[in-house]
Amino acid sequence: MTIEVEVSPELEASLAAEAASHGMELKNYAAKLLEVHQARNAKSKKKLTRGDLHAMLREVGEGWENRPSLPTSAFTRESFYEDRT
């Protein structure tokens, strides 16, 4: 499929430079950018299952039992801004 898109000369020059730095023709580079954008978009719309959420939270929590124990006073407003008057 062919899609024609009008872009500013500045954007065209920027894309052409990026394409060249990747060793690609501009049209192939632009197509790749669209594919990557579409894949990211589709991925972000995927619903998170309850199992996925629990797995993610388990991964985030790994190693927390080895964290240093801090006193409650370490989390006061004054402890964050102690050098301000």
PDB file with SEQRES, HELIX, SHEET and CRYST1 records, atoms N, CA, C and O in Angstrom:
SEQRES   1 A   85  MET THR ILE GLU VAL GLU VAL SER PRO GLU LEU GLU ALA          
SEQRES   2 A   85  SER LEU ALA ALA GLU ALA ALA SER HIS GLY MET GLU LEU          
SEQRES   3 A   85  LYS ASN TYR ALA ALA LYS LEU LEU GLU VAL HIS GLN ALA          
SEQRES   4 A   85  ARG ASN ALA LYS SER LYS LYS LYS LEU THR ARG GLY ASP          
SEQRES   5 A   85  LEU HIS ALA MET LEU ARG GLU VAL GLY GLU GLY TRP GLU          
SEQRES   6 A   85  ASN ARG PRO SER LEU PRO THR SER ALA PHE THR ARG GLU          
SEQRES   7 A   85  SER PHE TYR GLU ASP ARG THR                                  
HELIX    1 AA1 PRO A    9  SER A   21  1                                  13    
HELIX    2 AA2 LEU A   26  SER A   44  1                                  19    
HELIX    3 AA3 ARG A   50  GLY A   61  1                                  12    
HELIX    4 AA4 TRP A   64  ASN A   66  5                                   3    
HELIX    5 AA5 THR A   72  PHE A   75  5                                   4    
HELIX    6 AA6 ARG A   77  PHE A   80  1                                   4    
CRYST1    1.000    1.000    1.000  90.00  90.00  90.00 P 1           1          
ATOM      1  N   MET A   1       0.843  -1.172   0.000  1.00  0.00           N  
ATOM      2  CA  MET A   1       0.000   0.000   0.000  1.00  0.00           C  
ATOM      3  C   MET A   1       0.883   1.227   0.000  1.00  0.00           C  
ATOM      4  O   MET A   1       1.936   1.238   0.637  1.00  0.00           O  
ATOM      5  N   THR A   2       0.475   2.232  -0.689  1.00  0.00           N  
ATOM      6  CA  THR A   2       1.201   3.492  -0.750  1.00  0.00           C  
ATOM      7  C   THR A   2       0.362   4.583  -0.104  1.00  0.00           C  
ATOM      8  O   THR A   2      -0.824   4.731  -0.401  1.00  0.00           O  
ATOM      9  N   ILE A   3       0.993   5.344   0.784  1.00  0.00           N  
ATOM     10  CA  ILE A   3       0.346   6.472   1.443  1.00  0.00           C  
ATOM     11  C   ILE A   3       1.229   7.693   1.192  1.00  0.00           C  
ATOM     12  O   ILE A   3       2.435   7.649   1.435  1.00  0.00           O  
ATOM     13  N   GLU A   4       0.636   8.771   0.711  1.00  0.00           N  
ATOM     14  CA  GLU A   4       1.388  10.004   0.519  1.00  0.00           C  
ATOM     15  C   GLU A   4       1.101  10.945   1.672  1.00  0.00           C  
ATOM     16  O   GLU A   4      -0.051  11.155   2.053  1.00  0.00           O  
ATOM     17  N   VAL A   5       2.170  11.509   2.221  1.00  0.00           N  
ATOM     18  CA  VAL A   5       2.045  12.417   3.354  1.00  0.00           C  
ATOM     19  C   VAL A   5       2.889  13.649   3.073  1.00  0.00           C  
ATOM     20  O   VAL A   5       4.060  13.543   2.708  1.00  0.00           O  
ATOM     21  N   GLU A   6       2.287  14.816   3.246  1.00  0.00           N  
ATOM     22  CA  GLU A   6       3.020  16.074   3.090  1.00  0.00           C  
ATOM     23  C   GLU A   6       3.645  16.436   4.439  1.00  0.00           C  
ATOM     24  O   GLU A   6       2.947  16.512   5.450  1.00  0.00           O  
ATOM     25  N   VAL A   7       4.948  16.657   4.449  1.00  0.00           N  
ATOM     26  CA  VAL A   7       5.647  17.079   5.668  1.00  0.00           C  
ATOM     27  C   VAL A   7       6.474  18.316   5.343  1.00  0.00           C  
ATOM     28  O   VAL A   7       6.755  18.607   4.180  1.00  0.00           O  
ATOM     29  N   SER A   8       6.850  19.027   6.378  1.00  0.00           N  
ATOM     30  CA  SER A   8       7.667  20.230   6.181  1.00  0.00           C  
ATOM     31  C   SER A   8       9.054  19.826   5.696  1.00  0.00           C  
ATOM     32  O   SER A   8       9.500  18.706   5.946  1.00  0.00           O  
ATOM     33  N   PRO A   9       9.730  20.727   5.009  1.00  0.00           N  
ATOM     34  CA  PRO A   9      11.098  20.425   4.567  1.00  0.00           C  
ATOM     35  C   PRO A   9      12.031  20.089   5.736  1.00  0.00           C  
ATOM     36  O   PRO A   9      12.930  19.258   5.605  1.00  0.00           O  
ATOM     37  N   GLU A  10      11.806  20.744   6.876  1.00  0.00           N  
ATOM     38  CA  GLU A  10      12.640  20.484   8.053  1.00  0.00           C  
ATOM     39  C   GLU A  10      12.446  19.055   8.549  1.00  0.00           C  
ATOM     40  O   GLU A  10      13.414  18.362   8.863  1.00  0.00           O  
ATOM     41  N   LEU A  11      11.177  18.616   8.619  1.00  0.00           N  
ATOM     42  CA  LEU A  11      10.896  17.255   9.069  1.00  0.00           C  
ATOM     43  C   LEU A  11      11.452  16.246   8.076  1.00  0.00           C  
ATOM     44  O   LEU A  11      12.007  15.221   8.470  1.00  0.00           O  
ATOM     45  N   GLU A  12      11.305  16.531   6.808  1.00  0.00           N  
ATOM     46  CA  GLU A  12      11.830  15.623   5.779  1.00  0.00           C  
ATOM     47  C   GLU A  12      13.347  15.489   5.920  1.00  0.00           C  
ATOM     48  O   GLU A  12      13.884  14.384   5.843  1.00  0.00           O  
ATOM     49  N   ALA A  13      14.030  16.603   6.123  1.00  0.00           N  
ATOM     50  CA  ALA A  13      15.487  16.572   6.275  1.00  0.00           C  
ATOM     51  C   ALA A  13      15.890  15.790   7.521  1.00  0.00           C  
ATOM     52  O   ALA A  13      16.843  15.011   7.498  1.00  0.00           O  
ATOM     53  N   SER A  14      15.155  16.007   8.604  1.00  0.00           N  
ATOM     54  CA  SER A  14      15.447  15.295   9.847  1.00  0.00           C  
ATOM     55  C   SER A  14      15.233  13.795   9.687  1.00  0.00           C  
ATOM     56  O   SER A  14      16.072  12.997  10.104  1.00  0.00           O  
ATOM     57  N   LEU A  15      14.116  13.414   9.085  1.00  0.00           N  
ATOM     58  CA  LEU A  15      13.835  11.993   8.862  1.00  0.00           C  
ATOM     59  C   LEU A  15      14.851  11.367   7.912  1.00  0.00           C  
ATOM     60  O   LEU A  15      15.272  10.227   8.107  1.00  0.00           O  
ATOM     61  N   ALA A  16      15.243  12.123   6.877  1.00  0.00           N  
ATOM     62  CA  ALA A  16      16.225  11.615   5.926  1.00  0.00           C  
ATOM     63  C   ALA A  16      17.560  11.371   6.619  1.00  0.00           C  
ATOM     64  O   ALA A  16      18.233  10.377   6.343  1.00  0.00           O  
ATOM     65  N   ALA A  17      17.941  12.270   7.514  1.00  0.00           N  
ATOM     66  CA  ALA A  17      19.200  12.100   8.258  1.00  0.00           C  
ATOM     67  C   ALA A  17      19.125  10.878   9.165  1.00  0.00           C  
ATOM     68  O   ALA A  17      20.075  10.098   9.236  1.00  0.00           O  
ATOM     69  N   GLU A  18      18.002  10.705   9.858  1.00  0.00           N  
ATOM     70  CA  GLU A  18      17.832   9.535  10.715  1.00  0.00           C  
ATOM     71  C   GLU A  18      17.849   8.253   9.900  1.00  0.00           C  
ATOM     72  O   GLU A  18      18.464   7.263  10.295  1.00  0.00           O  
ATOM     73  N   ALA A  19      17.170   8.276   8.760  1.00  0.00           N  
ATOM     74  CA  ALA A  19      17.137   7.098   7.889  1.00  0.00           C  
ATOM     75  C   ALA A  19      18.544   6.739   7.438  1.00  0.00           C  
ATOM     76  O   ALA A  19      18.936   5.573   7.462  1.00  0.00           O  
ATOM     77  N   ALA A  20      19.299   7.750   7.027  1.00  0.00           N  
ATOM     78  CA  ALA A  20      20.673   7.511   6.574  1.00  0.00           C  
ATOM     79  C   ALA A  20      21.537   6.946   7.699  1.00  0.00           C  
ATOM     80  O   ALA A  20      22.376   6.073   7.471  1.00  0.00           O  
ATOM     81  N   SER A  21      21.324   7.452   8.915  1.00  0.00           N  
ATOM     82  CA  SER A  21      22.120   6.954  10.047  1.00  0.00           C  
ATOM     83  C   SER A  21      21.809   5.495  10.362  1.00  0.00           C  
ATOM     84  O   SER A  21      22.623   4.799  10.968  1.00  0.00           O  
ATOM     85  N   HIS A  22      20.622   5.032   9.948  1.00  0.00           N  
ATOM     86  CA  HIS A  22      20.239   3.628  10.129  1.00  0.00           C  
ATOM     87  C   HIS A  22      20.484   2.812   8.860  1.00  0.00           C  
ATOM     88  O   HIS A  22      20.163   1.625   8.809  1.00  0.00           O  
ATOM     89  N   GLY A  23      21.057   3.457   7.832  1.00  0.00           N  
ATOM     90  CA  GLY A  23      21.343   2.772   6.582  1.00  0.00           C  
ATOM     91  C   GLY A  23      20.090   2.377   5.824  1.00  0.00           C  
ATOM     92  O   GLY A  23      20.063   1.342   5.157  1.00  0.00           O  
ATOM     93  N   MET A  24      19.048   3.198   5.924  1.00  0.00           N  
ATOM     94  CA  MET A  24      17.768   2.879   5.283  1.00  0.00           C  
ATOM     95  C   MET A  24      17.360   3.988   4.334  1.00  0.00           C  
ATOM     96  O   MET A  24      17.778   5.137   4.475  1.00  0.00           O  
ATOM     97  N   GLU A  25      16.532   3.622   3.360  1.00  0.00           N  
ATOM     98  CA  GLU A  25      15.909   4.636   2.513  1.00  0.00           C  
ATOM     99  C   GLU A  25      14.834   5.332   3.333  1.00  0.00           C  
ATOM    100  O   GLU A  25      14.258   4.750   4.253  1.00  0.00           O  
ATOM    101  N   LEU A  26      14.572   6.588   2.985  1.00  0.00           N  
ATOM    102  CA  LEU A  26      13.593   7.379   3.734  1.00  0.00           C  
ATOM    103  C   LEU A  26      12.226   6.707   3.774  1.00  0.00           C  
ATOM    104  O   LEU A  26      11.603   6.655   4.834  1.00  0.00           O  
ATOM    105  N   LYS A  27      11.745   6.191   2.639  1.00  0.00           N  
ATOM    106  CA  LYS A  27      10.407   5.586   2.624  1.00  0.00           C  
ATOM    107  C   LYS A  27      10.349   4.341   3.509  1.00  0.00           C  
ATOM    108  O   LYS A  27       9.333   4.101   4.160  1.00  0.00           O  
ATOM    109  N   ASN A  28      11.409   3.555   3.545  1.00  0.00           N  
ATOM    110  CA  ASN A  28      11.439   2.363   4.396  1.00  0.00           C  
ATOM    111  C   ASN A  28      11.527   2.748   5.873  1.00  0.00           C  
ATOM    112  O   ASN A  28      10.917   2.111   6.732  1.00  0.00           O  
ATOM    113  N   TYR A  29      12.298   3.800   6.152  1.00  0.00           N  
ATOM    114  CA  TYR A  29      12.420   4.270   7.526  1.00  0.00           C  
ATOM    115  C   TYR A  29      11.081   4.803   8.041  1.00  0.00           C  
ATOM    116  O   TYR A  29      10.689   4.525   9.174  1.00  0.00           O  
ATOM    117  N   ALA A  30      10.385   5.572   7.196  1.00  0.00           N  
ATOM    118  CA  ALA A  30       9.074   6.106   7.584  1.00  0.00           C  
ATOM    119  C   ALA A  30       8.089   4.971   7.832  1.00  0.00           C  
ATOM    120  O   ALA A  30       7.307   5.027   8.782  1.00  0.00           O  
ATOM    121  N   ALA A  31       8.118   3.948   6.994  1.00  0.00           N  
ATOM    122  CA  ALA A  31       7.228   2.795   7.184  1.00  0.00           C  
ATOM    123  C   ALA A  31       7.549   2.101   8.511  1.00  0.00           C  
ATOM    124  O   ALA A  31       6.644   1.686   9.235  1.00  0.00           O  
ATOM    125  N   LYS A  32       8.841   1.979   8.823  1.00  0.00           N  
ATOM    126  CA  LYS A  32       9.252   1.336  10.083  1.00  0.00           C  
ATOM    127  C   LYS A  32       8.763   2.148  11.282  1.00  0.00           C  
ATOM    128  O   LYS A  32       8.300   1.581  12.272  1.00  0.00           O  
ATOM    129  N   LEU A  33       8.866   3.474  11.192  1.00  0.00           N  
ATOM    130  CA  LEU A  33       8.373   4.329  12.281  1.00  0.00           C  
ATOM    131  C   LEU A  33       6.881   4.120  12.509  1.00  0.00           C  
ATOM    132  O   LEU A  33       6.426   4.057  13.651  1.00  0.00           O  
ATOM    133  N   LEU A  34       6.128   4.014  11.431  1.00  0.00           N  
ATOM    134  CA  LEU A  34       4.687   3.778  11.563  1.00  0.00           C  
ATOM    135  C   LEU A  34       4.412   2.420  12.193  1.00  0.00           C  
ATOM    136  O   LEU A  34       3.516   2.296  13.028  1.00  0.00           O  
ATOM    137  N   GLU A  35       5.163   1.410  11.806  1.00  0.00           N  
ATOM    138  CA  GLU A  35       4.986   0.069  12.381  1.00  0.00           C  
ATOM    139  C   GLU A  35       5.272   0.077  13.873  1.00  0.00           C  
ATOM    140  O   GLU A  35       4.513  -0.491  14.659  1.00  0.00           O  
ATOM    141  N   VAL A  36       6.367   0.720  14.266  1.00  0.00           N  
ATOM    142  CA  VAL A  36       6.739   0.785  15.686  1.00  0.00           C  
ATOM    143  C   VAL A  36       5.674   1.531  16.473  1.00  0.00           C  
ATOM    144  O   VAL A  36       5.278   1.102  17.556  1.00  0.00           O  
ATOM    145  N   HIS A  37       5.211   2.652  15.924  1.00  0.00           N  
ATOM    146  CA  HIS A  37       4.163   3.418  16.607  1.00  0.00           C  
ATOM    147  C   HIS A  37       2.897   2.586  16.776  1.00  0.00           C  
ATOM    148  O   HIS A  37       2.291   2.583  17.848  1.00  0.00           O  
ATOM    149  N   GLN A  38       2.504   1.890  15.732  1.00  0.00           N  
ATOM    150  CA  GLN A  38       1.292   1.071  15.787  1.00  0.00           C  
ATOM    151  C   GLN A  38       1.439  -0.052  16.817  1.00  0.00           C  
ATOM    152  O   GLN A  38       0.502  -0.338  17.562  1.00  0.00           O  
ATOM    153  N   ALA A  39       2.602  -0.680  16.858  1.00  0.00           N  
ATOM    154  CA  ALA A  39       2.840  -1.765  17.813  1.00  0.00           C  
ATOM    155  C   ALA A  39       2.774  -1.245  19.251  1.00  0.00           C  
ATOM    156  O   ALA A  39       2.185  -1.888  20.119  1.00  0.00           O  
ATOM    157  N   ARG A  40       3.376  -0.085  19.498  1.00  0.00           N  
ATOM    158  CA  ARG A  40       3.325   0.503  20.843  1.00  0.00           C  
ATOM    159  C   ARG A  40       1.901   0.870  21.229  1.00  0.00           C  
ATOM    160  O   ARG A  40       1.479   0.656  22.365  1.00  0.00           O  
ATOM    161  N   ASN A  41       1.169   1.423  20.277  1.00  0.00           N  
ATOM    162  CA  ASN A  41      -0.220   1.797  20.519  1.00  0.00           C  
ATOM    163  C   ASN A  41      -1.058   0.574  20.872  1.00  0.00           C  
ATOM    164  O   ASN A  41      -1.835   0.601  21.827  1.00  0.00           O  
ATOM    165  N   ALA A  42      -0.900  -0.492  20.104  1.00  0.00           N  
ATOM    166  CA  ALA A  42      -1.666  -1.718  20.346  1.00  0.00           C  
ATOM    167  C   ALA A  42      -1.304  -2.312  21.700  1.00  0.00           C  
ATOM    168  O   ALA A  42      -2.171  -2.817  22.414  1.00  0.00           O  
ATOM    169  N   LYS A  43      -0.023  -2.253  22.053  1.00  0.00           N  
ATOM    170  CA  LYS A  43       0.437  -2.813  23.326  1.00  0.00           C  
ATOM    171  C   LYS A  43      -0.134  -2.028  24.500  1.00  0.00           C  
ATOM    172  O   LYS A  43      -0.515  -2.614  25.514  1.00  0.00           O  
ATOM    173  N   SER A  44      -0.196  -0.694  24.367  1.00  0.00           N  
ATOM    174  CA  SER A  44      -0.684   0.122  25.474  1.00  0.00           C  
ATOM    175  C   SER A  44      -2.186  -0.046  25.685  1.00  0.00           C  
ATOM    176  O   SER A  44      -2.687   0.254  26.769  1.00  0.00           O  
ATOM    177  N   LYS A  45      -2.907  -0.515  24.686  1.00  0.00           N  
ATOM    178  CA  LYS A  45      -4.348  -0.709  24.813  1.00  0.00           C  
ATOM    179  C   LYS A  45      -4.704  -2.088  25.354  1.00  0.00           C  
ATOM    180  O   LYS A  45      -5.867  -2.365  25.645  1.00  0.00           O  
ATOM    181  N   LYS A  46      -3.694  -2.956  25.488  1.00  0.00           N  
ATOM    182  CA  LYS A  46      -3.939  -4.297  26.004  1.00  0.00           C  
ATOM    183  C   LYS A  46      -4.364  -4.200  27.467  1.00  0.00           C  
ATOM    184  O   LYS A  46      -3.735  -3.498  28.258  1.00  0.00           O  
ATOM    185  N   LYS A  47      -5.423  -4.900  27.815  1.00  0.00           N  
ATOM    186  CA  LYS A  47      -5.898  -4.882  29.198  1.00  0.00           C  
ATOM    187  C   LYS A  47      -5.001  -5.749  30.070  1.00  0.00           C  
ATOM    188  O   LYS A  47      -4.557  -6.823  29.666  1.00  0.00           O  
ATOM    189  N   LEU A  48      -4.753  -5.264  31.249  1.00  0.00           N  
ATOM    190  CA  LEU A  48      -3.952  -5.976  32.224  1.00  0.00           C  
ATOM    191  C   LEU A  48      -4.859  -6.929  32.992  1.00  0.00           C  
ATOM    192  O   LEU A  48      -5.851  -6.507  33.587  1.00  0.00           O  
ATOM    193  N   THR A  49      -4.519  -8.199  32.977  1.00  0.00           N  
ATOM    194  CA  THR A  49      -5.321  -9.167  33.710  1.00  0.00           C  
ATOM    195  C   THR A  49      -4.961  -9.116  35.186  1.00  0.00           C  
ATOM    196  O   THR A  49      -3.921  -8.579  35.568  1.00  0.00           O  
ATOM    197  N   ARG A  50      -5.825  -9.678  35.999  1.00  0.00           N  
ATOM    198  CA  ARG A  50      -5.562  -9.730  37.442  1.00  0.00           C  
ATOM    199  C   ARG A  50      -4.281 -10.511  37.719  1.00  0.00           C  
ATOM    200  O   ARG A  50      -3.487 -10.131  38.579  1.00  0.00           O  
ATOM    201  N   GLY A  51      -4.087 -11.606  36.983  1.00  0.00           N  
ATOM    202  CA  GLY A  51      -2.870 -12.408  37.156  1.00  0.00           C  
ATOM    203  C   GLY A  51      -1.622 -11.624  36.782  1.00  0.00           C  
ATOM    204  O   GLY A  51      -0.604 -11.708  37.469  1.00  0.00           O  
ATOM    205  N   ASP A  52      -1.700 -10.847  35.672  1.00  0.00           N  
ATOM    206  CA  ASP A  52      -0.565 -10.015  35.260  1.00  0.00           C  
ATOM    207  C   ASP A  52      -0.249  -8.976  36.328  1.00  0.00           C  
ATOM    208  O   ASP A  52       0.916  -8.726  36.636  1.00  0.00           O  
ATOM    209  N   LEU A  53      -1.295  -8.371  36.891  1.00  0.00           N  
ATOM    210  CA  LEU A  53      -1.100  -7.365  37.927  1.00  0.00           C  
ATOM    211  C   LEU A  53      -0.421  -7.973  39.144  1.00  0.00           C  
ATOM    212  O   LEU A  53       0.523  -7.396  39.684  1.00  0.00           O  
ATOM    213  N   HIS A  54      -0.895  -9.131  39.577  1.00  0.00           N  
ATOM    214  CA  HIS A  54      -0.288  -9.778  40.747  1.00  0.00           C  
ATOM    215  C   HIS A  54       1.159 -10.163  40.477  1.00  0.00           C  
ATOM    216  O   HIS A  54       2.010 -10.016  41.354  1.00  0.00           O  
ATOM    217  N   ALA A  55       1.449 -10.652  39.276  1.00  0.00           N  
ATOM    218  CA  ALA A  55       2.832 -11.011  38.923  1.00  0.00           C  
ATOM    219  C   ALA A  55       3.722  -9.774  38.937  1.00  0.00           C  
ATOM    220  O   ALA A  55       4.850  -9.816  39.429  1.00  0.00           O  
ATOM    221  N   MET A  56       3.209  -8.676  38.396  1.00  0.00           N  
ATOM    222  CA  MET A  56       3.977  -7.437  38.372  1.00  0.00           C  
ATOM    223  C   MET A  56       4.245  -6.936  39.792  1.00  0.00           C  
ATOM    224  O   MET A  56       5.357  -6.514  40.106  1.00  0.00           O  
ATOM    225  N   LEU A  57       3.227  -6.984  40.643  1.00  0.00           N  
ATOM    226  CA  LEU A  57       3.408  -6.536  42.024  1.00  0.00           C  
ATOM    227  C   LEU A  57       4.382  -7.431  42.782  1.00  0.00           C  
ATOM    228  O   LEU A  57       5.158  -6.945  43.605  1.00  0.00           O  
ATOM    229  N   ARG A  58       4.350  -8.741  42.510  1.00  0.00           N  
ATOM    230  CA  ARG A  58       5.332  -9.644  43.143  1.00  0.00           C  
ATOM    231  C   ARG A  58       6.750  -9.274  42.722  1.00  0.00           C  
ATOM    232  O   ARG A  58       7.657  -9.254  43.554  1.00  0.00           O  
ATOM    233  N   GLU A  59       6.948  -8.982  41.444  1.00  0.00           N  
ATOM    234  CA  GLU A  59       8.277  -8.602  40.959  1.00  0.00           C  
ATOM    235  C   GLU A  59       8.745  -7.310  41.603  1.00  0.00           C  
ATOM    236  O   GLU A  59       9.907  -7.191  41.989  1.00  0.00           O  
ATOM    237  N   VAL A  60       7.842  -6.338  41.721  1.00  0.00           N  
ATOM    238  CA  VAL A  60       8.193  -5.062  42.334  1.00  0.00           C  
ATOM    239  C   VAL A  60       8.571  -5.276  43.799  1.00  0.00           C  
ATOM    240  O   VAL A  60       9.486  -4.626  44.305  1.00  0.00           O  
ATOM    241  N   GLY A  61       7.879  -6.171  44.471  1.00  0.00           N  
ATOM    242  CA  GLY A  61       8.107  -6.402  45.895  1.00  0.00           C  
ATOM    243  C   GLY A  61       9.291  -7.288  46.219  1.00  0.00           C  
ATOM    244  O   GLY A  61       9.680  -7.390  47.382  1.00  0.00           O  
ATOM    245  N   GLU A  62       9.876  -7.935  45.216  1.00  0.00           N  
ATOM    246  CA  GLU A  62      11.006  -8.828  45.490  1.00  0.00           C  
ATOM    247  C   GLU A  62      12.166  -8.054  46.103  1.00  0.00           C  
ATOM    248  O   GLU A  62      12.551  -6.997  45.604  1.00  0.00           O  
ATOM    249  N   GLY A  63      12.714  -8.584  47.181  1.00  0.00           N  
ATOM    250  CA  GLY A  63      13.860  -7.969  47.822  1.00  0.00           C  
ATOM    251  C   GLY A  63      13.524  -6.927  48.867  1.00  0.00           C  
ATOM    252  O   GLY A  63      14.421  -6.405  49.528  1.00  0.00           O  
ATOM    253  N   TRP A  64      12.242  -6.613  49.031  1.00  0.00           N  
ATOM    254  CA  TRP A  64      11.874  -5.589  50.001  1.00  0.00           C  
ATOM    255  C   TRP A  64      12.149  -6.023  51.435  1.00  0.00           C  
ATOM    256  O   TRP A  64      12.338  -5.183  52.315  1.00  0.00           O  
ATOM    257  N   GLU A  65      12.171  -7.327  51.671  1.00  0.00           N  
ATOM    258  CA  GLU A  65      12.448  -7.775  53.036  1.00  0.00           C  
ATOM    259  C   GLU A  65      13.889  -7.462  53.446  1.00  0.00           C  
ATOM    260  O   GLU A  65      14.209  -7.479  54.635  1.00  0.00           O  
ATOM    261  N   ASN A  66      14.754  -7.178  52.482  1.00  0.00           N  
ATOM    262  CA  ASN A  66      16.161  -6.858  52.765  1.00  0.00           C  
ATOM    263  C   ASN A  66      16.414  -5.350  52.830  1.00  0.00           C  
ATOM    264  O   ASN A  66      17.557  -4.923  52.995  1.00  0.00           O  
ATOM    265  N   ARG A  67      15.367  -4.551  52.704  1.00  0.00           N  
ATOM    266  CA  ARG A  67      15.554  -3.106  52.720  1.00  0.00           C  
ATOM    267  C   ARG A  67      15.924  -2.643  54.129  1.00  0.00           C  
ATOM    268  O   ARG A  67      15.572  -3.298  55.109  1.00  0.00           O  
ATOM    269  N   PRO A  68      16.617  -1.538  54.231  1.00  0.00           N  
ATOM    270  CA  PRO A  68      16.950  -1.036  55.566  1.00  0.00           C  
ATOM    271  C   PRO A  68      15.698  -0.537  56.271  1.00  0.00           C  
ATOM    272  O   PRO A  68      14.794   0.012  55.640  1.00  0.00           O  
ATOM    273  N   SER A  69      15.655  -0.727  57.550  1.00  0.00           N  
ATOM    274  CA  SER A  69      14.525  -0.265  58.341  1.00  0.00           C  
ATOM    275  C   SER A  69      14.771   1.191  58.715  1.00  0.00           C  
ATOM    276  O   SER A  69      15.812   1.524  59.283  1.00  0.00           O  
ATOM    277  N   LEU A  70      13.828   2.044  58.402  1.00  0.00           N  
ATOM    278  CA  LEU A  70      13.969   3.466  58.701  1.00  0.00           C  
ATOM    279  C   LEU A  70      12.941   3.880  59.739  1.00  0.00           C  
ATOM    280  O   LEU A  70      11.812   3.389  59.730  1.00  0.00           O  
ATOM    281  N   PRO A  71      13.330   4.789  60.643  1.00  0.00           N  
ATOM    282  CA  PRO A  71      12.363   5.267  61.629  1.00  0.00           C  
ATOM    283  C   PRO A  71      11.310   6.141  60.958  1.00  0.00           C  
ATOM    284  O   PRO A  71      11.558   6.712  59.896  1.00  0.00           O  
ATOM    285  N   THR A  72      10.156   6.243  61.566  1.00  0.00           N  
ATOM    286  CA  THR A  72       9.076   7.070  61.036  1.00  0.00           C  
ATOM    287  C   THR A  72       9.520   8.519  60.875  1.00  0.00           C  
ATOM    288  O   THR A  72       9.052   9.214  59.973  1.00  0.00           O  
ATOM    289  N   SER A  73      10.411   8.975  61.737  1.00  0.00           N  
ATOM    290  CA  SER A  73      10.877  10.365  61.678  1.00  0.00           C  
ATOM    291  C   SER A  73      11.622  10.666  60.377  1.00  0.00           C  
ATOM    292  O   SER A  73      11.801  11.832  60.026  1.00  0.00           O  
ATOM    293  N   ALA A  74      12.051   9.644  59.669  1.00  0.00           N  
ATOM    294  CA  ALA A  74      12.747   9.847  58.399  1.00  0.00           C  
ATOM    295  C   ALA A  74      11.798  10.327  57.313  1.00  0.00           C  
ATOM    296  O   ALA A  74      12.239  10.773  56.254  1.00  0.00           O  
ATOM    297  N   PHE A  75      10.510  10.241  57.566  1.00  0.00           N  
ATOM    298  CA  PHE A  75       9.523  10.598  56.552  1.00  0.00           C  
ATOM    299  C   PHE A  75       8.692  11.820  56.928  1.00  0.00           C  
ATOM    300  O   PHE A  75       7.568  11.979  56.454  1.00  0.00           O  
ATOM    301  N   THR A  76       9.237  12.669  57.765  1.00  0.00           N  
ATOM    302  CA  THR A  76       8.524  13.892  58.111  1.00  0.00           C  
ATOM    303  C   THR A  76       8.862  14.983  57.096  1.00  0.00           C  
ATOM    304  O   THR A  76       9.869  14.905  56.394  1.00  0.00           O  
ATOM    305  N   ARG A  77       8.019  15.980  57.032  1.00  0.00           N  
ATOM    306  CA  ARG A  77       8.269  17.098  56.124  1.00  0.00           C  
ATOM    307  C   ARG A  77       9.611  17.755  56.445  1.00  0.00           C  
ATOM    308  O   ARG A  77      10.367  18.120  55.544  1.00  0.00           O  
ATOM    309  N   GLU A  78       9.892  17.898  57.718  1.00  0.00           N  
ATOM    310  CA  GLU A  78      11.133  18.544  58.139  1.00  0.00           C  
ATOM    311  C   GLU A  78      12.363  17.758  57.686  1.00  0.00           C  
ATOM    312  O   GLU A  78      13.391  18.349  57.357  1.00  0.00           O  
ATOM    313  N   SER A  79      12.260  16.430  57.669  1.00  0.00           N  
ATOM    314  CA  SER A  79      13.417  15.633  57.252  1.00  0.00           C  
ATOM    315  C   SER A  79      13.715  15.795  55.769  1.00  0.00           C  
ATOM    316  O   SER A  79      14.861  15.638  55.348  1.00  0.00           O  
ATOM    317  N   PHE A  80      12.696  16.108  54.972  1.00  0.00           N  
ATOM    318  CA  PHE A  80      12.908  16.324  53.545  1.00  0.00           C  
ATOM    319  C   PHE A  80      13.431  17.730  53.256  1.00  0.00           C  
ATOM    320  O   PHE A  80      14.170  17.926  52.291  1.00  0.00           O  
ATOM    321  N   TYR A  81      13.057  18.706  54.078  1.00  0.00           N  
ATOM    322  CA  TYR A  81      13.402  20.096  53.830  1.00  0.00           C  
ATOM    323  C   TYR A  81      14.208  20.679  54.992  1.00  0.00           C  
ATOM    324  O   TYR A  81      14.002  21.834  55.363  1.00  0.00           O  
ATOM    325  N   GLU A  82      15.120  19.897  55.570  1.00  0.00           N  
ATOM    326  CA  GLU A  82      15.796  20.341  56.772  1.00  0.00           C  
ATOM    327  C   GLU A  82      16.703  21.535  56.560  1.00  0.00           C  
ATOM    328  O   GLU A  82      16.917  22.287  57.510  1.00  0.00           O  
ATOM    329  N   ASP A  83      17.263  21.762  55.347  1.00  0.00           N  
ATOM    330  CA  ASP A  83      18.143  22.919  55.174  1.00  0.00           C  
ATOM    331  C   ASP A  83      17.382  24.165  54.752  1.00  0.00           C  
ATOM    332  O   ASP A  83      18.001  25.204  54.521  1.00  0.00           O  
ATOM    333  N   ARG A  84      16.074  24.099  54.646  1.00  0.00           N  
ATOM    334  CA  ARG A  84      15.282  25.285  54.293  1.00  0.00           C  
ATOM    335  C   ARG A  84      14.709  25.905  55.565  1.00  0.00           C  
ATOM    336  O   ARG A  84      14.341  25.207  56.510  1.00  0.00           O  
ATOM    337  N   THR A  85      14.646  27.206  55.560  1.00  0.00           N  
ATOM    338  CA  THR A  85      14.066  27.881  56.726  1.00  0.00           C  
ATOM    339  C   THR A  85      12.816  28.613  56.368  1.00  0.00           C  
ATOM    340  O   THR A  85      12.198  29.237  57.230  1.00  0.00           O  
TER     341      THR A  85                                                      
END                                                                             
